[in-house]
Amino acid sequence: MEKRTSAELNQNETLGAEIHRIREFLGKSEEEVAAGVGNGCTAAMIAQYESGSVPMETDTFFAVAEALGVTPNDLAPRSMREKFPCLFGYAKLNSGHREVIDSVVDSFLRDEAKRANG
């Protein structure tokens, strides 16, 4: 298992605490959020994200925000928004626009990989 720095742990814990706070405020259970996230997400996984014991992938972060009915900007602590401003500009886009950007970036990365491999 890969070790994480205290800064990474604090970031996960801060994000998890914000998820927990919003979920509780909205009166949603971990099961309801997990069902909204889909992709095999369970209530136990939501609990792990909330405790900060497990880091969250970006796509899961967006799905949790959507399941809670908030924007990613609402969900992320200020320190995280300041550290990753590009991510949160992207987060403001609707899912259709994010798909277009993802497609363009994927295409670019494939082209770069082809050039690098000759």
C-alpha positions as CSV (number, residue, x, y, z in Angstrom):
1,M,0.0,0.0,0.0
2,E,1.3,3.4,-1.0
3,K,2.0,5.9,1.8
4,R,0.3,9.3,1.7
5,T,1.7,12.5,3.1
6,S,0.0,14.4,5.9
7,A,-1.0,17.1,3.4
8,E,-2.8,14.5,1.3
9,L,-4.5,13.0,4.3
10,N,-5.6,16.5,5.5
11,Q,-7.0,17.3,2.1
12,N,-8.9,14.0,2.0
13,E,-10.2,14.6,5.5
14,T,-11.3,18.1,4.7
15,L,-13.1,17.1,1.6
16,G,-14.7,14.2,3.4
17,A,-15.8,16.4,6.2
18,E,-17.5,18.7,3.7
19,I,-19.2,15.8,2.0
20,H,-20.5,14.6,5.4
21,R,-21.6,18.1,6.5
22,I,-23.6,18.6,3.3
23,R,-25.1,15.1,3.2
24,E,-26.2,15.5,6.8
25,F,-27.6,19.0,6.2
26,L,-29.6,17.6,3.2
27,G,-30.9,14.7,5.3
28,K,-29.5,12.1,2.9
29,S,-28.2,8.7,4.0
30,E,-24.9,7.2,2.8
31,E,-27.0,4.7,0.9
32,E,-28.9,7.4,-1.0
33,V,-25.7,9.1,-2.0
34,A,-24.1,5.8,-3.0
35,A,-27.1,5.0,-5.2
36,G,-26.9,8.4,-6.8
37,V,-23.2,7.9,-7.6
38,G,-23.8,4.5,-9.1
39,N,-21.0,2.5,-10.7
40,G,-21.0,0.0,-7.8
41,C,-20.5,2.7,-5.1
42,T,-21.6,1.6,-1.7
43,A,-22.6,3.3,1.6
44,A,-19.3,1.9,3.0
45,M,-17.4,3.7,0.3
46,I,-19.2,7.0,1.0
47,A,-18.3,6.5,4.7
48,Q,-14.6,6.0,3.8
49,Y,-14.6,9.1,1.6
50,E,-16.2,11.1,4.4
51,S,-13.6,9.9,6.9
52,G,-10.8,10.8,4.6
53,S,-9.4,7.3,4.8
54,V,-9.7,6.7,1.1
55,P,-8.8,9.2,-1.6
56,M,-11.6,10.0,-4.1
57,E,-11.1,9.9,-7.9
58,T,-12.1,13.0,-9.8
59,D,-15.0,11.4,-11.6
60,T,-16.3,10.0,-8.2
61,F,-16.0,13.5,-6.8
62,F,-18.2,14.9,-9.6
63,A,-20.7,12.0,-9.1
64,V,-20.9,12.6,-5.4
65,A,-21.6,16.3,-5.9
66,E,-24.3,15.4,-8.4
67,A,-25.8,12.8,-6.1
68,L,-26.0,15.5,-3.4
69,G,-27.5,18.0,-5.8
70,V,-24.7,20.5,-5.4
71,T,-22.0,21.8,-7.6
72,P,-18.4,20.6,-7.2
73,N,-17.5,24.1,-6.2
74,D,-20.1,23.9,-3.3
75,L,-18.6,20.6,-2.2
76,A,-14.9,21.4,-2.3
77,P,-13.3,23.2,0.5
78,R,-11.8,26.6,-0.4
79,S,-8.2,25.3,0.0
80,M,-8.9,22.7,-2.6
81,R,-10.4,25.2,-5.0
82,E,-7.4,27.4,-4.6
83,K,-4.9,24.6,-5.1
84,F,-6.7,23.2,-8.3
85,P,-8.4,26.2,-10.0
86,C,-8.4,24.6,-13.4
87,L,-10.3,21.6,-12.1
88,F,-13.0,23.8,-10.7
89,G,-13.3,25.8,-13.8
90,Y,-14.0,22.5,-15.6
91,A,-16.4,21.6,-12.8
92,K,-18.6,24.6,-13.6
93,L,-19.3,23.2,-17.0
94,N,-22.3,20.9,-17.7
95,S,-21.6,17.2,-18.3
96,G,-22.0,17.6,-22.1
97,H,-19.3,20.3,-22.3
98,R,-17.0,18.2,-20.0
99,E,-17.5,15.3,-22.4
100,V,-16.4,17.4,-25.3
101,I,-13.3,18.6,-23.5
102,D,-12.5,15.1,-22.3
103,S,-12.8,13.9,-25.9
104,V,-10.4,16.6,-27.2
105,V,-7.9,16.0,-24.5
106,D,-8.0,12.2,-25.0
107,S,-7.5,12.7,-28.8
108,F,-4.5,15.0,-28.1
109,L,-3.0,12.5,-25.6
110,R,-3.4,9.7,-28.2
111,D,-1.7,11.8,-30.9
112,E,1.2,12.7,-28.5
113,A,1.6,9.0,-27.6
114,K,1.8,8.1,-31.3
115,R,4.4,10.7,-31.9
116,A,6.5,9.6,-28.9
117,N,6.4,6.0,-30.0
118,G,7.4,6.8,-33.5
